[in-house]
């Protein structure tokens, strides 16, 4: 029942605490209207009998209680006459601080920087450029470390193996190289097979293969190839798309998803190459895919919460790494993996791709093509970046629109989440990076400094640094 603001009276209200699935926790409670989020925190922890205090966020009708309950009820015009359901969500125990300043501008690349990526544990940093080189950078001194030369054309994409021991790079000639980050030397031979340039690289997740032996690549030649990085041979070619494949994801359920300019997304079994289903709905090119488990698969056996890797003596034990990664994956997965796709038709679709063809939600609101999309590490939020100069936030479970983050004056090319899911960084054609607070849904910091368009950004998994690169050929490292 809707009421006027002045109808909300002082006093108390009956509330029912519920978890994210809507299941009641404890009996209904009579609480004062002045109860704060902090006090609800203590109440929730005692109801759940938590030995250690866990931080929670509290929601009434999808609106978060930021100060006290009364303010929210007045704002949302919610009646206090009947019982109110308060949903609690556990937050990351650790907190990543926003980066505030550029600590290094590292020159070295002779052409635009097209991709930048921290390794799974945040200890190494790699970049790929139009100057045909891959470079490794020393994070402790923030200086160039290794320059890797083998490609003869623009390096379009790079991908770290989930154990952090190898880096794959692919170029406009359709060739793939594997590098050792410690020495900067190429491992084995250059892998060739694609007839046109490579658009995306993706490793098999660590919890499926502790040795990180398999790598998938997609190309403008409309095929996906699966490679063995020990024998450096192509072991399978997946072909059914009619046009260029723009993006691939290797899911934790051992399926490969491929998005294409033929407006479809195809689902493949990686072990035998059988195509399971085709997902349709987009009216134009599908540019980008994201999985709800992307972050936990990217970090593998590294846990950002404690910023520690598997014990050093176990670091070379593939079986131990695989077990640790599986445990982390299962803790995040909760049900089946969700996937979101972004397209030139200005829309996003939310899917349950391993189980059904029909989309769960169609997400509209962008005024131009969708360039990048990412699930937050806890999979509760989705951020999308577009040529319409905005970043939008959506609910990770149902695709519901939450907020538009405005501030950029050029196309937004890429976004990256902090490990605690509280902050988001975006890189734009307006030459700036911006840090957003996902909690308040407001701009937190403006980070100018680049001399031209920012094509790539990445937030390190240990939360310490953000790296950016773009048209000005310079890598910038940002810290708090």
ZIFENHU-V199561 format. One record per pair of residues at least 12 apart in sequence whose ideal C-beta (glycine too) atoms are under 10 Angstrom apart, sorted by the first residue. I is the first residue (numbers start at 1). J is the second residue. Records with the same first field share a line. If there is no record, write none. Layout:
I->J  J
This chain:
1->77  78  79  81  82
2->76  77  78  79
3->73  74  77  78  79  80  81
4->74  77
5->73  74  75  77
6->74
7->73  74  77  79  80  81
8->33  70  71  73  74  75  77  78  79  80
9->33  70  80  81
10->32  33  34  70
11->30  32  33  34  70  80
12->29  30  31  32  33  34  35  69  80
13->29  30  31  32  33  35  69  70  73  78  79  80  81  82  83  84
14->28  29  30  31  80  81  82  83  84
15->28  29  30  31  35  40  43  58  60  69  80  83  84  85  86
16->28  29  83  84  85  86  87
17->29  31  40  43  44  47  48  56  58  85  86  87  88
18->59  85  86  87  88
19->44  48  87  88  89  90
20->59  87  88  89  90  334  380  397
21->87  334
22->85  87
24->85
25->44  47  48  86  88
26->43  44  46  47  48
27->47
28->83  84  85
29->43  47  83  86
30->83
31->43  69  84  86
32->68  69  70
33->68  69  70  71  72  73  74  80
34->67  68  69  70  71
35->58  65  68  69  70  86
36->58  65  66  67  68  69  70  71
37->55  56  57  58  64  65  66  67  68  69  72
38->67  68
39->68  69
40->56  57  58  65  68  69  86  88
41->53  54  55  56  57  58  88  91
43->56  58  86  88
44->56  58  86  88  90
45->88
47->88
48->88  90
50->90
52->93
53->93
54->88  90  91  93
55->89  90  91  92  93  94  95
56->87  88  89  90  91
57->87  88  89  90  91  380  439
58->72  86  87  88  89
59->72  85  86  87  88  89
60->72  73  76  78  84  85  86  87
61->73  76  78  84  85  87
62->76  87  395  398  400  402
63->75  76  78
64->87  89  439  440  441
65->86  88
66->439  440
69->84  86
72->84  86
89->378  380
90->378
91->378  380  420  421  422  439
92->304  305  376  377  378  418  419  420  421  422  463
93->305  306  420
94->303  304  305  306  307  419  420  463
95->418  419  420  422  423  463
96->304  417  418  419  420  421  422  423  459  460  462  463  464  480
97->418  420  422  423  463  464  479  480
98->418  422  423  425  435  436  437  444  445  447  466  478  480
99->418  423  425  433  435  444  445  447  459  460  463  464  465  466  467  477  478  479  480
100->435  444  445  447  478  479  480
101->445  447  449  478  479  480
102->433  447  448  449  450  466  468  476  477  478  479
103->142  465  476  477  478  479  480
104->137  139  141  142  143  465  467  474  475  476  477  478  479
105->142  449  450  451  472  474  475  476  477
106->125  127  135  137  138  142  143  144  467  469  474  475  476  477
107->144  472  473  474  475
108->127  129  131  133  135  137  143  144  145  147  473  474  475
109->127  128  129  130  131  133  135  144  147  155  469  472  473  474  475
110->129  130  131  132  133  473
111->129  130  131  132  133  154  155  471  473
112->129  130  131  154  452  453  455  456  469  470  471  472  473  474
113->127  128  129  130  131  135  155  454  455  456  467  468  469  470  471  472  473  474  475  476
114->127  128  129  130  131  154  155  156  157  158  455  456  469  470  471
115->127  128  129  134  155  156  157  158  159  169  170  201  414  455  456  458  469
116->128  129  135  137  158  414  416  427  455  456  457  458  466  467  468  469  470  475  476  477
117->157  158  159  160  167  298  416  456  458  460  467
118->137  139  160  164  298  416  458  459  460  461  462  464  465  466  467
119->136  139  160  161  162  163  164  165  166  167  181  298  299  300  302  460  461
120->160  161  162  163  164  165  206  297  298  299  300  301  302  304  309  325  461
121->160  163  164  299  300  301  302  303  304  307  308  309  310  315  460  461  462
122->139  164  299  302  304  307  309  419  458  459  460  461  462  463  464  465
123->139  140  164  181  302  309  460  461  462
124->136  137  138  139  145  146  160  164  165  167  181  182  460
125->137  138  139  142  145  181  458  460  465  467  475  477
126->145  146  148  158  159  160  167  169  179  181  184  458  467
127->144  155  158  169  456  458  467  469  475
128->148  151  154  155  156  157  158  159  167  169  170  171  456  469
129->151  154  155  156  158  469  473  475
130->153  154  155  156  171  172  471  473
131->147  149  151  154  155  473
132->148  149  150  151  152  153  154  155  171  172  173
133->146  147  148  149  150  151  155  169
134->146  147  148  149  150  151  155  158  167  168  169  171  177  179  184  186
135->147  148  149  155  158  184  475
136->148  167  179  180  181  182  183  184
137->467  475  477
139->460  462  464  465  467  477
142->465  467  475  476  477  479
144->475
145->181  182  184
146->179  180  181  182  183  184  185
147->184
148->167  169  177  179  180  181  183  184  185  186
149->177  184  186
150->169  171  175  177  178  179  185  186  189  190
151->169  170  171  172  173  175  176  177  190
152->171  172  173  175  190
153->171  172  173  174  175  197
154->170  171  172  173  197
155->169  170  171  172  175  177  198
156->169  170  171  172  173  174  197  198  199  200  201  220
157->169  170  171  176  197  198  199  200  201  202  217  218
158->170  177  179  201  456
159->176  200  201  202  203  215  216  217  298
160->181  201  203  212  298  300
161->178  181  203  204  206  209  211  212  213  214  215  229  300
162->203  204  205  206  207  208  209  210  212  250  296  297  298  299  300  301  302  321  322  325
163->203  206  209  210  211  212  300  301  302  309  310  315  316  318  321  322  325
164->181  206  212  299  300  301  302  309  315  321  461
165->180  181  182  187  211  212  315  316  321
166->178  179  180  181  187  203  212  215  229
167->179  180  181  184  187  201
168->187  191  198  201  202  203  215  216  217  227  229
169->186  198  201
170->191  194  197  198  199  200  201  215  217  218  219
171->190  197  198
172->196  197  198  220
173->190  192  194  196  197  198
174->191  192  193  194  195  196  197  198  217  219  220  221  225
175->190  191  192  193  194  197  198  217
176->190  191  192  193  194  198  201  215  217  225  227  229  232  234
177->189  190  191  232
178->190  191  215  227  229  230  232
187->229  230  232
188->229  230  231  232
189->231  232  233
190->232
191->215  217  225  227  228  229  231  232  233  234
192->232  234
193->217  219  221  223  225  227  233  234  237
194->217  218  219  220  221  223  224  225  234  237
195->219  220  221  222  223
196->219  220  221  222  223  244
197->219  220  221  244
198->217  218  219  220  221  225  245
199->217  218  219  220  221  244  245  246  247  248  259  260  261
200->216  217  218  219  224  245  246  247  248  249  258  259  288  289
201->215  216  217  218  227  248  250
202->214  215  216  217  218  224  226  247  248  249  250  251  256  257  258  289  297
203->215  216  229  250  297  298  300
204->216  226  250  251  252  254  256  270  297
205->250  251  252  253  254  291  293  294  296  297  298  300  322  325  326  329
206->252  296  297  298  299  300  301  302  318  321  322  323  324  325  326  328  329
207->252  254  293  296  297  300  301  321  322  323  324  325  326  327  328  329  330
208->250  251  252  253  254  270  271  297  322  325  326  329
209->254  318  322  325
210->300  301  317  318  319  320  321  322  323  324  325  326
211->229  230  318  319  321  322
212->229  230  300  318  321  322
213->227  228  229  230  231  235  318
214->226  227  228  229  230  235  236  250  270
215->227  228  229  250
216->236  238  248  249  250  256  258  268  270
217->234  245  248
218->238  241  244  245  246  247  248  249  256  258  259  260
219->244  245  248
220->243  244  245  246  261
221->237  239  241  244  245
222->238  239  240  241  242  243  244  245  258  260  261  262
223->237  238  239  240  241  245  258
224->236  237  238  239  240  241  245  248  256  257  258  260  266  268  270  273
225->237  238  239
226->238  250  256  268  270  271  273
235->273
236->256  268  270  271  272  273
237->273
238->256  258  266  268  269  270  273  274  275
239->273  275
240->258  260  262  264  266  268  275  278
241->258  259  260  261  262  264  265  266  275  278
242->260  261  262  263  264
243->260  261  262  263  264  285
244->260  261  262  285
245->258  259  260  261  262  266  286
246->258  259  260  261  285  286  287  288  289  342  343  344
247->259  260  265  286  287  288  289  290  341  342  373
248->260  265  266  268  289
249->265  288  289  290  291  293  294  297  337  339  341  353
250->268  270  291  297
251->267  270  289  291  292  293  294  297  336  337  339  353  354
252->291  292  293  294  296  297  325  326  329  330  332  333  336  337  354
253->269  270  291  293  333  336  337  353  354  355
254->268  269  270  271  354
255->267  268  269  270  271  276  277  337  339  353  354
256->268  269  270  273  275  276
257->279  289  291  337  339  341  351  353  354
258->275  286  289
259->279  282  285  286  287  288  289  339  341  342  343
260->278  282  285  286  287
261->284  285  286  287  343  344
262->278  280  282  285  286
263->280  281  282  283  284  285  286  343  344  345
264->278  279  280  281  282  286
265->277  278  279  280  281  282  286  289  339  341  343  349  351  353  359
266->278  279  353
267->279  339  351  353  354  357
276->353  354  357
277->353  354  355  356  357
278->357
279->339  341  349  351  353  356  357  358  359
280->349  357  358  359
281->341  343  345  347  349  351  357  358  359  362
282->341  342  343  344  345  347  348  349  359  362  370
283->343  344  345  346  347
284->343  344  345  346  347  369
285->343  344  345  369
286->341  342  343  344  345  349  370
287->341  342  343  344  345  369  370  371  372  373
288->340  341  342  343  348  369  370  371  372  373  374  384  385  414
289->339  340  341  342  351  353  373
290->338  339  340  341  342  348  372  373  374  375  382  383  384  396
291->337  338  339  340  351  353  374  375  379
292->332  333  334  335  336  337  338  339  340  350  352  375  376  378  379  380  382  396  397
293->328  329  330  332  333  334  336  337  338  339  375  377  379
294->332  337  339  374  375  376  377  379  417
295->328  332  374  375  376  377  378  379  417  419  421  461
296->325  328  329  330  331  332  333  377  378  379
297->325  328  329  332  333  337
298->377  461
299->325  328  329  377  419  461  462
300->321  322  324  325  328  329  461
301->314  315  320  321  322  323  324  325  326  327  328
302->321  324  325  328  419  461  462
303->324  327  328  419  461
304->377  418  419  420  460  461  462  463
305->328  377  419  420  463
306->462
307->419  461  462  463  464
308->462
309->321  324
310->323  324  325
311->324
332->375  377  378  379
333->379
334->379  397
335->352  355  397
336->352  353  354  355  356
337->351  352  353  354  355  375  379
338->350  351  352  353  354  360  361  375  379  382  396  397  398  399
339->351  352  353  354  359  360  373  375
340->359  360  361  363  370  373  374  375  382  383  384  394  396  399
341->353  359  363  370  373
342->363  366  369  370  371  372  373  374  382  384  385  386
343->366  369  370  373
344->368  369  370  371  387
345->364  366  369  370
346->364  365  366  367  368  369  370  386  387  388
347->362  363  364  365  366  369  370  384
348->361  362  363  364  365  366  370  373  382  384  386  392  394  399  401
349->361  362  363  399
350->362  363  382  394  395  396  397  398  399  400
351->399
359->399
360->397  398  399
361->394  395  397  398  399  400  401
362->399
363->382  384  392  394  395  398  399  400  401
364->401
365->384  386  388  390  392  394  401  404
366->384  385  386  387  388  390  391  392  404
367->386  387  388  389  390
368->386  387  388  389  390  411  412
369->386  387  388  411
370->384  385  386  387  388  392  412
371->384  385  386  387  388  411  412  413  414  415
372->384  385  386  391  412  413  414  415  416  426  427  457
373->385  386  392  394  415
374->414  415  416  417  424
375->394  396  417  421
376->393  396  417  418  419  420  421  422  423  424  438
377->417  418  419  420  421  422  459  461
378->396  417  419  420  421  422
379->396  397  421
380->395  396  397  421  438
381->393  394  395  396  397  402  403  417  421  422  424  438
382->394  395  396  397  399  400  402
383->396  402  403  405  412  415  416  417  424  425  426  436  438
384->412  415
385->405  408  411  412  413  414  415  424  426  427  428  457
386->408  411  412  413
387->410  411  412  413  429
388->404  406  408  411  412
389->406  407  408  409  410  411  412  428  429  430
390->403  404  405  406  407  408  411  412  426
391->403  404  405  406  407  408  412  415  424  425  426  428  434  436  443
392->404  405  406  412
393->405  424  436  438  441
396->421
402->438  441
403->436  438  440  441  442
404->441
405->424  426  434  436  437  438  441  442  443
406->434  443
407->426  428  430  432  434  436  442  443  446
408->426  427  428  429  430  432  433  434  443  446  454
409->428  429  430  431  432
410->428  429  430  431  432  453  454
411->428  429  430  453
412->426  427  428  429  430  434  454
413->426  427  428  429  453  454  455  456  457  470
414->426  427  428  433  454  455  456  457  458  468  470
415->427  428  434  436  457  459
416->433  456  457  458  459  460  466  467  468
417->438  459
418->435  438  459  460  461  463  466
419->459  460  461  462  463  464
420->438  463
421->438  439
422->436  437  438  439  440  444
423->435  436  437  438  439  444  445  459  463  466
424->436  437  438  441  444  459
425->444  445  447  457  458  459  466  467  468  478
426->443  447  454  457
427->447  450  453  454  455  456  457  458  466  468  469  470
428->450  453  454  455  457  470
429->452  453  454  455  470  471
430->448  450  453  454
431->448  449  450  451  452  453  454  470  471  472
432->446  447  448  449  450  454  468
433->445  446  447  448  449  450  454  457  466  468  470  476  478
434->446  447  448  457
435->447  459  466  478
445->478  480
447->466  468  476  478
449->468  472  474  476  478
450->468  469  470  471  472  474  476
451->470  471  472  473  474
452->470  471  472  473  474
453->470  471  472
454->468  469  470  471  472  476
455->468  469  470  471
456->468  469  470  475
457->469  470  476  478
459->478
460->477  479
463->480
464->477  479  480
465->477  478  479  480
466->478  479  480
